Structures are given as structure tokens and as C-alpha cells.
Amino acid sequence: MQKVQAIPAESGMFASAGKRNAVVCLLLVVATLALYDAVSRNPFINCDDDRYITENPYIRGGLSWATVRWALSSTGQAGFWHPLTWISHALDVQLFGFNPAGHHFVSLLIHSCNAVLVFLLLTWASGRWLASIFVAALFAVHPLNVESVAWAAERKNVLSGFFFLACIGAYGWYAVRPNAKRYAAVAGLFGCALASKPMAVTLPFALLLLDYWPLGRMKGSYQSGPIPARPAPLGRLAVEKIPLLIMSAAASWVTLVAQKAAGATRSTGQFPWTVRVENAVVSYAEYIWKILWPSHLTPVYPHPGNGLSGWQVACATVLLLAVAGLLIFIKRGYLIVGWLWFLGILFPTIGLVQVGDQAMADRFAYIPELGLFVMIAFGLTEILDARKIALTWRAIPSAAAILVLALVTHHQIGYWRSSYDLWSHAVSITRDNFIAEDNLGGALILMGKEEEAYPHFLAASRINPKDPMSRSNLGTYYQTHNQLRAAVREYQTAVQLTSDASLLGATYANLGAAERALGEDQQARQDFEQSLRFNPGQFNAWLGLGLLASREGKVDDAIGFLRRSIELQPTAEAYLELGRGLLQAGRLAEARIAYQGALSLDPDLAEAQQAADALSLRAQ
């Protein structure tokens, strides 16, 4: 077993390690909060923030026992089982309502805590606090992490990262003196990581890597720091991880079932194995490049399909093999563990099991990138130690690198100031990105620029004729332009192309509205009911049923349907129709309240104002 001692230069700068660590942690938090300050002024964006927060009927009510029960049992809302993520969003709504500043600040605070955990864990386990500071600083400011912090719906990423790192801390505690109580803490925190995002399934393998370095628990391995861990055979250490592996297997199974049910899993017919392997190899190389040179960052990198050239695959393969060969030759514990950490933790999202249509995503690198950061920081430290470079000459280039990354991060945060800025940037730096085209069109719709949105929806449907979102968006465009037959055709095409419950719920509701406008009431009712089967919280499906009931003279049914729609998402139209129904039922005081509700949402709604005034006169 190789024992690597901490260098003397890292021991005498503070009166005590505790005071030193406290100062470093405070600096990390302050610097991270200052760098990301602009995030708190950004809005929610029009991709996933709606299904996770603003239009999620289970989250909109804030934190309650009903929300907790739903969170523990839900897998269909977003294709994941991540109850702690849902609960965190509900708590945010409870505390901040729908002010995005609070939601963003909580994610930023968690990221700051994660940077502190990275520093504390590394310096405790390795004994090298200068290298640990550099790793933590890289993690705190790296532009690749902007997506995880600035995207409210990616709370699951930073939250899972927090429990992932906390679990590693508990494992170090367990390694010092193994017992059932300490192992229970490891398992509990691992369960929390899985309940935040299933990407944490690789954690047991990560712990086995840490047994090799820096903990030195594996016979013949590298112990870097002061932790008094007793070496054990590889077999015993592997058996020790079996309960955690069972948890990983269960989480993986639940995720695969949920993703398949949500229609997110792609078949080998869509993405053959050769295409998946080629994309995985190239994506690994792309992640390395973006970590070293973070430019052209976007939430969606379109999958190339079979469009990768032979030279791209060959270059990426040579790079990966060259690094592996170099590590075998150099034989440093931190290099081996850093490389395998990067490859292994990224593996579930590298695309061999293809979920969605992206080739890769910045958010997937949130924890895996730490492996490369360790390789860089500890490798440079060893080289500089050998040359006995003074601390000052180490600090200047390190600070310069951190400053450059911070400037790039500040620039990247600016793209999240609106959905339009985010997706127009994505369209400008990628090719054939139908997801970005869809979302850019949606952003323009929210800005009231329907005519500018239409070409983007057409572009998305041209790039991918089997894209249900663009078909649904085209249907909405035609519907708002009173081209109802064209809208119906697009909606019907969309529902045939997807099994995503959320999209089906919304599309069937819109299809029913178009059919109701055409006078096809029976078919409209069937589609509203179909919408609610996919999403019982689809507010406009309840609204549609209320309008149909009103047309048929079923006043009590109409009132019930409209009240349900308003409970889920208040709209001026629903309040207006509710007022009419209550007025027809002779419930004048309630009708006046309903009209006032309509006016609170749309003060220019003349019909509601006239009805409210008439009721006021009658009351006199």
C-alpha cells in the first residue's frame, strides 16, 4: 500500500485546520452566491418548469400530506420516481408561491453547499487542502453547471448531488469504524439521493473506487490521507456494497418502467446499437472537451443518429484509449479513480439506453465532472511539488483559470433570462434541433408573436416528422386562427405519435376544444374524458366539460366541472362561465364572486364587468 503524505506547505498557513476549513467554506459560498446572483432574477422557462412547478396541480397547492402521498407514489408525471424532488418543489411553492426568485435561490444555495461538501470531503480524505480547494472552486464556477443551477426543473440534479456527496461523507465515517449504525446512515443518504434523481444508481461503484483511493481500504491500493481505514480484500468490500446494489437495481427498474410508460425510451429501431455505441464514444469525448473548453453550451444537443462520421468516432476512441493507456503507465491512484469516476457515473446517461432525443446534456456531467477535476488538480499539485514551485506561483494561474471560467459562467447565465433568449441561442449554435425549435416557437407564443412562432413549429415538424410536440403546437396555431379542421388533424397526428401522459393530456384537451367549436360535442366529450384519464389535473379538459354541460343545460354538472377547473388553474374564461352557471341557478351572491374572479384575472373582460354591475344593481 502506497502512503502519500500531505506536503508541508499545506499545513502551516492557519492556526488550525478547523479555522482554515471554515474560511475556505465561507469563501466558496460567498463566491458562488455572488457569481450566480443573476439567476434569482430569471423567470421560469417554458420547458419542464411548467410540468414540474407552474402547471403541476399537485405542486401548485404547496406542501401538504396529499402532496407527499402523491410524490411517494408518482412516476408518471415526469417519467421518474423522485419524491424528494417533488417535495422540495412543493415546499418552494409554500414559501415563495410562484415567484421564480425563491425557487432559483434554493437551487443556488444547494449548489453552494455541494461545492463546500466537495472541498470538505476531498481535504478530509486526501489531506491535500490546496488541491481540494481548486477542485471545489472548479465545481462551483464551471459553466457546465449553469444548466443544473439556473433551470428550476433541474432541482433534482443539485438535490441528488447533495445527497450523493453527503452519502460519501457518511461512507468515510463508516470506513473509519464499520458498524451497522454507520452503514444505515450510508444507506439512508443513498436512498435520499435515489429519491431525488435515479442517476445516483452508480454510487455503490463510486464507493468501491474510493476504497481504492483515497480511503485505501482495498489491499494493495493507494491511501492518500489521514483516514485510518483498515485494508480488506476486494471480495469483502464488494459484498459490503450488495445492499446498496439492490437499491440501485430497484431504482433502475422503476426508472426504466416509468420512462417506457412515459414514451421517453427509444427503441433499437429508432436508434440501433451501432448508433448508440458510436454516440456514446463521441459524447464521452465531447464532455471532456466541454469541461476543458466550455463553449456552445445549450440545454439540448440533438442526437446525430447515424450522422457521425468515421473520423469523429475514430478520434474519440483514440482519445479514450490513450487516456486509459496513460493511466496504466503512470499508475497514480487519483488518476485511475478520477478517470473511472468520470466514465462510470456518466454511464447511465451516455445513451446506451436511449431516453429522449438528446445526444448528451450538460446537467448529466454535474457529478461525473468531479473525476476530471480531481485528475487535473491533484496531477498539477504533484508536478508542482516535484519542481518545488512556490505557493504564489501556483495561486496566480489557478486564480486566473477560475476567473476565466467565472466570466464564461456569468455570460452563460444571461441566456437563461428568458425562454426566448435560451432557445434562440440553442437554435443558433446547433443544427436540426427540433426540440429547440419547438421551445422557441412556444416562447414566441407566450410573447404574443404567433406569426413568428409558426415557422419554428414547421421547422421542427420538418426536421422530425414524428415529433408529437410540433404537431400539437401546429394544432394550437391553427386553432387560434380558426382553422379548426387543420387543428384537429394535427392534434390527432400528435396523439398517435406519443405515449407521454402529460402531452397526451394537454393535446386531447385541445382536440376536444376544437371539436366542441365545430359542434362535434359527443367526440369532444370523449376527448376531454380521455385527457383526464392521462392527466386528472388537466384544467382545460374540466373547463371543456363544463362548457359542454352548460350547452346541454346541465347547470349543476357545469358548475362542478368549472369549479374543478378553477381549483387546478384559475382562468378568466372559467370564472366567467361559472358566473353564468351560478346566475342561471339563482345563486346570485356566488355568481357575483365568480365574475369578480374573472375581472381579477382580466380587468378588460367587458362581459364579466357588465354582469357584475347588473348583479350589484339587483342587490340594491
C-alpha positions in Angstrom: 0.0 0.0 0.0 1.4 3.4 -1.0 1.1 6.1 1.6 1.2 9.7 0.1 1.8 12.3 2.8 0.4 15.8 2.7 3.1 18.3 1.7 4.3 20.6 4.4 3.2 23.8 2.6 -0.4 22.8 3.2 -0.1 22.5 7.0 1.1 25.8 8.5 -0.9 28.6 6.9 -3.7 28.7 9.5 -3.6 28.2 13.3 -5.8 25.2 12.9 -7.3 23.0 10.2 -10.8 23.8 11.5 -10.4 27.6 11.2 -8.8 27.1 7.7 -11.7 25.0 6.5 -14.3 27.4 7.9 -12.7 30.3 6.0 -12.5 28.3 2.8 -16.1 27.1 3.1 -17.3 30.7 3.7 -15.4 32.0 0.7 -16.8 29.2 -1.5 -20.4 30.0 -0.5 -20.0 33.8 -0.9 -18.2 33.5 -4.3 -20.8 31.0 -5.6 -23.8 33.1 -4.5 -22.2 36.3 -5.9 -21.4 34.7 -9.3 -24.9 33.2 -9.7 -26.7 36.3 -8.3 -28.4 37.0 -11.7 -30.1 33.6 -11.6 -32.6 34.8 -9.0 -33.8 37.5 -11.4 -34.5 34.9 -14.1 -38.1 33.6 -14.8 -39.3 30.1 -15.2 -38.7 28.8 -18.7 -41.2 27.1 -21.0 -39.6 23.6 -20.8 -40.3 21.3 -17.9 -40.8 24.2 -15.4 -44.5 24.0 -16.2 -44.8 20.3 -15.6 -42.7 20.4 -12.5 -44.0 23.6 -10.9 -46.2 26.2 -12.5 -48.9 23.9 -14.1 -48.5 20.8 -11.8 -51.7 20.6 -9.9 -50.1 18.5 -7.1 -47.3 21.1 -6.6 -49.4 24.3 -7.1 -51.1 23.8 -3.7 -47.8 23.8 -1.8 -46.7 21.3 0.8 -49.4 19.1 2.2 -49.8 15.4 3.2 -51.8 14.9 0.0 -48.8 16.2 -2.0 -46.4 14.0 0.0 -48.5 10.9 -0.7 -48.7 11.8 -4.4 -44.9 12.4 -4.5 -44.2 9.0 -3.0 -46.4 7.1 -5.5 -45.9 9.2 -8.6 -43.8 8.0 -11.6 -46.0 9.2 -14.5 -45.8 13.0 -14.2 -42.2 13.3 -15.4 -41.1 9.7 -16.1 -39.2 9.5 -12.8 -39.7 8.4 -9.2 -38.1 11.3 -7.3 -40.4 12.1 -4.4 -37.8 14.3 -2.6 -37.6 16.5 -5.7 -41.4 16.9 -5.8 -41.5 17.7 -2.1 -38.8 20.3 -2.5 -40.8 22.0 -5.3 -43.9 21.9 -3.2 -42.0 23.4 -0.3 -40.8 26.2 -2.5 -44.4 27.0 -3.6 -45.4 27.0 0.0 -42.6 29.5 0.9 -42.4 31.6 -2.3 -45.5 31.0 -4.3 -44.8 31.3 -8.0 -42.1 33.9 -7.6 -39.2 32.2 -9.5 -36.6 34.1 -7.5 -37.1 31.9 -4.4 -37.1 28.7 -6.4 -33.9 29.7 -8.2 -32.2 30.8 -4.9 -32.9 27.5 -3.2 -31.2 25.6 -6.1 -28.3 28.0 -5.9 -28.0 27.5 -2.2 -27.9 23.7 -2.7 -25.2 24.1 -5.3 -23.1 26.3 -2.9 -23.5 23.6 -0.3 -22.4 21.0 -2.8 -19.2 23.0 -3.5 -18.5 23.1 0.2 -19.1 19.3 0.5 -16.6 18.7 -2.3 -13.9 20.6 -0.5 -14.5 19.1 2.9 -14.7 15.5 1.6 -11.6 15.8 -0.5 -9.4 17.6 2.0 -10.6 15.2 4.8 -9.9 12.1 2.7 -6.8 13.1 0.9 -5.1 15.5 3.3 -4.4 17.9 0.4 -6.4 21.0 1.0 -4.9 23.2 -1.7 -5.8 20.7 -4.4 -9.2 20.2 -2.8 -9.8 24.0 -2.9 -9.1 24.0 -6.6 -11.4 21.1 -7.3 -14.2 22.7 -5.3 -13.7 26.1 -7.0 -13.8 24.5 -10.4 -17.0 22.7 -9.4 -18.5 25.9 -8.0 -17.9 28.2 -11.0 -17.7 25.8 -14.1 -20.1 26.9 -16.9 -21.2 23.3 -17.4 -23.1 23.5 -14.2 -25.2 26.6 -15.1 -27.9 24.4 -16.5 -28.3 22.5 -13.2 -28.5 25.7 -11.2 -30.4 28.1 -13.4 -33.1 25.6 -14.6 -35.7 25.3 -11.8 -36.9 21.9 -13.1 -33.3 20.6 -12.6 -33.7 20.9 -8.9 -33.4 17.1 -9.0 -29.8 17.4 -10.2 -28.4 19.6 -7.5 -30.5 17.9 -4.8 -29.4 14.4 -5.8 -25.8 15.7 -6.0 -26.1 17.0 -2.4 -27.2 13.6 -1.0 -24.7 11.8 -3.3 -21.9 13.8 -1.7 -23.4 13.6 1.8 -23.5 9.8 1.4 -19.8 9.7 0.5 -19.2 11.7 3.7 -21.2 9.1 5.7 -19.2 6.3 4.0 -15.9 7.9 5.1 -17.3 7.9 8.6 -18.2 4.3 8.2 -14.8 3.4 6.8 -13.1 4.6 10.0 -15.1 2.2 12.1 -17.5 0.0 10.3 -20.7 -0.9 12.1 -24.5 -1.2 11.4 -25.4 2.3 12.6 -22.9 3.9 10.3 -23.9 1.7 7.4 -27.5 2.6 8.0 -26.5 6.3 7.6 -24.8 5.5 4.3 -27.9 3.5 3.0 -30.3 6.3 4.2 -28.5 9.0 2.4 -28.1 6.9 -0.7 -31.9 6.3 -0.6 -32.3 10.1 -0.5 -30.1 10.6 -3.5 -32.1 8.0 -5.4 -35.3 9.7 -4.3 -34.0 12.9 -5.8 -32.8 11.6 -9.1 -32.2 8.0 -10.2 -28.9 8.9 -11.8 -27.4 8.2 -8.4 -27.6 4.4 -9.1 -23.9 4.4 -9.7 -23.0 5.4 -6.2 -22.1 1.9 -4.9 -19.5 1.6 -7.7 -18.2 5.1 -6.8 -17.7 4.0 -3.2 -15.7 1.0 -4.4 -13.5 3.4 -6.3 -13.0 5.4 -3.2 -11.9 2.3 -1.3 -9.0 2.2 -3.8 -8.2 5.9 -3.5 -8.2 8.0 -1.3 -9.5 5.7 1.5 -7.0 2.9 0.9 -9.4 0.2 2.1 -8.5 -2.1 -0.7 -5.4 -4.3 -0.2 -2.6 -3.0 -2.4 -4.4 0.3 -3.1 -3.5 3.9 -2.6 -4.2 5.7 0.7 -3.8 9.4 0.3 -4.9 11.0 3.5 -5.1 10.6 7.3 -8.2 8.4 7.5 -7.3 5.2 9.5 -9.1 2.7 7.3 -8.2 -1.0 7.6 -7.4 -2.7 4.3 -9.7 -5.6 3.2 -9.9 -8.0 0.2 -11.8 -6.8 -2.8 -14.3 -9.5 -2.4 -15.3 -8.4 1.1 -15.6 -4.8 0.0 -17.8 -5.8 -2.9 -20.1 -7.9 -0.7 -20.3 -4.9 1.6 -22.0 -3.0 -1.2 -24.6 -5.6 -2.0 -27.5 -3.9 -0.1 -26.7 -0.7 -1.9 -26.6 -2.5 -5.2 -30.0 -4.0 -4.6 -31.3 -0.4 -4.0 -29.6 0.6 -7.3 -31.2 -2.3 -9.2 -34.7 -1.4 -7.8 -34.3 2.2 -8.7 -33.1 1.3 -12.2 -36.1 -1.0 -12.8 -38.6 1.6 -11.6 -37.0 4.3 -13.8 -36.9 2.1 -16.9 -40.6 1.1 -16.4 -41.6 4.8 -15.8 -39.6 6.0 -18.8 -41.1 3.4 -21.0 -44.6 4.3 -19.8 -43.9 7.9 -20.5 -42.8 7.1 -24.0 -39.3 8.5 -23.4 -37.4 5.3 -24.0 -36.3 4.9 -27.7 -36.3 1.5 -29.4 -33.4 -0.1 -31.2 -35.4 0.5 -34.4 -35.1 4.3 -33.8 -31.5 4.2 -32.5 -29.7 0.9 -33.5 -26.9 -0.4 -31.2 -24.2 0.7 -33.6 -25.6 4.3 -33.5 -25.8 4.2 -29.7 -22.2 3.0 -29.2 -20.8 5.5 -31.6 -22.7 8.3 -30.0 -21.6 7.2 -26.5 -17.9 7.2 -27.5 -18.2 10.6 -29.1 -20.2 12.0 -26.3 -17.6 11.0 -23.7 -15.0 12.9 -25.8 -17.4 15.9 -26.1 -17.9 16.0 -22.3 -14.1 16.1 -21.9 -13.8 18.9 -24.4 -16.6 20.9 -22.8 -15.1 20.6 -19.4 -11.7 21.8 -20.7 -13.2 24.4 -23.2 -16.8 25.2 -22.2 -18.3 26.9 -25.2 -21.5 26.5 -27.3 -23.5 25.2 -24.2 -27.2 24.6 -24.6 -29.9 22.6 -22.8 -30.4 20.3 -25.8 -27.8 18.7 -28.1 -29.7 16.9 -30.8 -28.9 13.3 -31.3 -26.9 12.8 -34.6 -28.4 9.4 -35.4 -26.3 7.8 -38.0 -24.8 11.1 -39.0 -21.5 10.7 -37.1 -18.5 10.4 -39.4 -16.0 7.7 -39.1 -13.2 10.1 -38.2 -15.2 11.5 -35.3 -15.7 8.1 -33.9 -12.1 7.1 -34.5 -10.7 10.3 -32.9 -12.9 9.9 -29.8 -12.0 6.2 -29.5 -8.3 7.0 -29.7 -8.6 9.7 -27.1 -10.4 7.4 -24.6 -7.9 4.6 -25.2 -4.9 6.9 -25.0 -6.0 8.2 -21.6 -6.6 4.7 -20.3 -3.2 3.6 -21.6 -1.5 6.6 -20.0 -3.1 5.8 -16.6 -1.8 2.3 -16.7 1.6 3.6 -17.4 1.6 6.3 -14.7 -0.2 4.4 -12.0 -1.5 7.1 -9.7 -4.5 6.4 -7.5 -6.1 9.7 -8.1 -5.8 9.5 -11.8 -7.2 6.0 -12.0 -10.1 6.8 -9.7 -10.8 10.2 -11.4 -11.0 8.6 -14.8 -13.2 5.7 -13.8 -15.4 8.0 -11.8 -16.0 10.2 -14.8 -16.7 7.2 -17.1 -18.7 5.2 -14.6 -21.0 7.8 -13.1 -21.8 9.2 -16.5 -22.5 5.7 -17.9 -26.3 5.5 -17.2 -26.9 8.7 -19.2 -24.4 8.1 -22.0 -27.1 6.8 -24.4 -26.7 3.0 -24.5 -30.2 3.1 -23.0 -31.6 6.0 -25.1 -34.0 8.1 -23.2 -35.3 11.2 -25.1 -33.8 12.5 -28.3 -30.6 14.3 -26.9 -27.1 13.1 -27.6 -25.8 14.4 -24.3 -26.7 17.1 -21.7 -24.6 19.5 -19.6 -26.6 18.5 -16.5 -25.5 14.9 -16.8 -21.9 15.9 -16.0 -22.7 17.6 -12.7 -21.2 14.8 -10.5 -19.1 12.9 -13.1 -17.0 16.0 -13.9 -15.5 15.8 -10.4 -13.4 12.9 -11.6 -11.7 15.0 -14.2 -11.3 17.9 -11.8 -9.5 15.7 -9.4 -7.2 14.4 -12.1 -6.3 18.0 -13.1 -5.9 19.4 -9.6 -4.1 16.6 -8.0 -1.9 15.9 -11.1 -0.8 19.6 -11.2 -0.1 19.5 -7.5 2.1 16.5 -7.8 4.0 18.1 -10.8 4.4 21.4 -8.9 5.5 19.7 -5.7 8.2 17.8 -7.6 9.5 21.1 -9.0 9.1 22.8 -5.6 7.1 25.7 -7.1 6.2 28.4 -4.5 2.6 28.8 -3.4 2.4 32.3 -5.0 3.3 31.0 -8.5 0.6 28.2 -8.1 -2.1 30.6 -6.9 -1.8 33.2 -9.7 -2.5 30.8 -12.7 -5.1 28.9 -10.6 -7.0 32.1 -9.8 -6.8 33.2 -13.4 -8.3 29.9 -14.6 -11.1 30.2 -12.0 -11.7 33.8 -13.0 -12.0 33.0 -16.8 -14.4 30.2 -16.0 -16.5 32.5 -13.8 -16.7 35.1 -16.6 -17.9 32.4 -19.0 -20.4 31.2 -16.4 -21.7 34.8 -15.9 -22.2 35.1 -19.7 -23.9 31.7 -19.8 -26.4 32.6 -17.0 -27.5 35.5 -19.2 -29.1 33.1 -21.7 -31.5 32.0 -19.0 -33.0 35.4 -18.6 -35.9 34.4 -20.8 -37.2 31.4 -22.7 -36.7 33.3 -25.9 -33.0 34.1 -25.2 -32.4 30.5 -24.2 -33.9 28.8 -27.2 -32.9 31.3 -29.8 -29.3 30.7 -28.6 -29.8 27.0 -28.8 -31.1 27.2 -32.4 -28.2 29.4 -33.4 -25.4 27.1 -32.2 -26.9 23.7 -33.1 -28.2 22.1 -36.3 -31.5 20.4 -36.9 -32.5 20.9 -33.3 -36.3 20.3 -33.4 -36.7 20.4 -29.6 -35.1 23.9 -29.5 -37.3 24.9 -32.5 -40.4 23.7 -30.6 -39.5 25.6 -27.5 -38.5 28.8 -29.3 -41.9 28.8 -31.0 -43.5 28.3 -27.6 -41.6 31.2 -26.2 -42.8 33.4 -29.1 -46.4 32.3 -28.4 -46.0 33.5 -24.8 -44.7 36.8 -26.1 -47.8 37.1 -28.3 -45.8 36.6 -31.5 -47.8 33.8 -33.0 -46.9 34.5 -36.6 -43.2 34.4 -35.8 -43.7 31.2 -33.9 -45.3 29.3 -36.8 -42.2 28.9 -38.9 -40.4 27.3 -35.9 -43.1 24.8 -35.4 -43.0 24.0 -39.1 -39.2 23.6 -38.9 -39.5 21.2 -36.0 -42.0 19.1 -37.9 -39.8 19.1 -41.0 -36.7 18.1 -39.0 -38.5 15.3 -37.2 -41.9 14.4 -38.8 -42.5 12.0 -35.9 -42.2 14.8 -33.3 -45.6 15.0 -31.5 -44.8 18.3 -29.8 -44.5 20.3 -33.1 -47.7 18.6 -34.3 -49.5 19.7 -31.1 -48.1 23.2 -31.4 -49.2 23.5 -35.0 -52.7 22.4 -33.9 -52.8 25.2 -31.4 -51.7 27.7 -34.0 -54.4 26.6 -36.5 -57.0 26.5 -33.7 -56.2 30.1 -32.7 -56.5 31.1 -36.3 -59.9 29.4 -36.6 -58.6 26.7 -38.9 -60.3 24.1 -36.8 -60.2 21.1 -39.3 -56.4 21.6 -39.7 -56.1 21.8 -36.0 -58.0 18.6 -35.4 -55.7 16.8 -38.0 -52.6 18.0 -36.2 -53.9 17.1 -32.8 -54.9 13.6 -34.0 -51.4 13.1 -35.5 -49.8 14.2 -32.3 -51.7 11.7 -30.0 -50.7 8.9 -32.4 -47.0 9.8 -32.1 -46.6 9.9 -28.3 -47.3 8.0 -25.1 -46.2 10.8 -22.9 -49.1 11.2 -20.4 -48.6 15.0 -19.9 -48.5 15.7 -23.6 -51.5 13.4 -24.3 -53.5 15.1 -21.6 -52.9 18.6 -23.0 -53.4 17.5 -26.6 -56.6 15.7 -26.1 -57.9 18.7 -24.1 -57.1 21.0 -27.1 -58.5 18.5 -29.5 -61.8 18.4 -27.6 -61.9 22.2 -27.6 -61.5 22.3 -31.4 -64.3 19.6 -31.8 -66.6 21.5 -29.4 -66.1 24.6 -31.5 -67.0 22.5 -34.6 -70.2 21.4 -32.9 -69.0 17.8 -32.5 -70.0 17.6 -28.9 -70.0 13.8 -28.4 -66.5 13.4 -29.8 -65.3 16.4 -27.8 -66.7 14.9 -24.6 -64.8 11.6 -25.3 -61.6 13.5 -25.9 -62.0 15.6 -22.7 -62.5 12.4 -20.7 -59.5 10.8 -22.5 -57.4 13.9 -21.5 -58.4 13.4 -17.8 -57.5 9.7 -17.9 -54.0 10.7 -18.9 -53.9 13.7 -16.5 -56.6 14.2 -14.0 -55.2 17.7 -13.4 -55.7 18.9 -16.9 -57.6 22.1 -16.1 -58.9 22.9 -19.6 -60.4 19.5 -20.0 -62.5 20.2 -17.0 -63.3 23.6 -18.5 -64.4 21.9 -21.7 -66.7 19.5 -19.9 -68.2 22.5 -18.1 -68.9 24.3 -21.3 -70.5 21.2 -22.8 -72.6 20.7 -19.8 -73.7 24.4 -19.9 -74.7 24.0 -23.6 -76.8 20.9 -22.7 -78.5 22.8 -19.8 -76.9 20.6 -17.1 -76.2 23.5 -14.8 -75.2 21.6 -11.7 -72.8 19.5 -13.7 -71.4 22.5 -15.4 -70.8 24.3 -12.0 -69.0 21.3 -10.7 -66.7 20.9 -13.7 -65.9 24.6 -13.8 -65.1 24.8 -10.1 -62.7 21.9 -10.6 -61.0 23.7 -13.5 -60.6 26.8 -11.4 -59.2 24.8 -8.5 -56.5 23.4 -10.8 -55.7 26.7 -12.6 -57.8 29.8 -12.4 -58.7 31.4 -15.8 -60.9 34.3 -16.6 -62.9 32.1 -19.0 -63.7 29.5 -16.4 -64.7 32.2 -13.8 -67.0 33.8 -16.5 -68.7 30.6 -17.4 -69.0 29.7 -13.7 -70.7 33.1 -13.1 -73.2 32.4 -15.8 -74.0 28.9 -14.4 -74.4 30.2 -10.9 -76.6 33.1 -12.2 -78.8 30.6 -14.0 -79.1 28.5 -10.9 -80.2 31.6 -8.9 -77.1 31.7 -6.7 -76.6 35.5 -7.2 -74.0 36.1 -4.5 -71.8 33.3 -5.7 -72.2 34.5 -9.3 -71.0 37.9 -8.3 -67.9 36.4 -6.7 -67.2 34.4 -9.8 -67.5 37.5 -12.1 -65.1 39.3 -9.7 -62.7 36.4 -10.0 -62.8 36.8 -13.8 -62.1 40.5 -13.6 -59.2 40.0 -11.2 -57.6 37.9 -13.9 -58.7 40.0 -16.9 -59.8 43.5 -15.9 -60.8 44.3 -19.5 -63.3 41.5 -19.7 -66.4 43.6 -20.6 -68.9 40.8 -20.3 -67.9 40.0 -16.7 -67.9 43.7 -15.8 -71.4 44.1 -17.2 -72.7 41.0 -15.4 -71.1 42.1 -12.1 -72.6 45.6 -12.4 -76.0 44.2 -13.1 -75.9 41.9 -10.1 -74.8 44.9 -7.9 -77.8 46.9 -9.1 -80.1 44.0 -8.4 -78.6 43.7 -4.9 -79.6 47.3 -4.3 
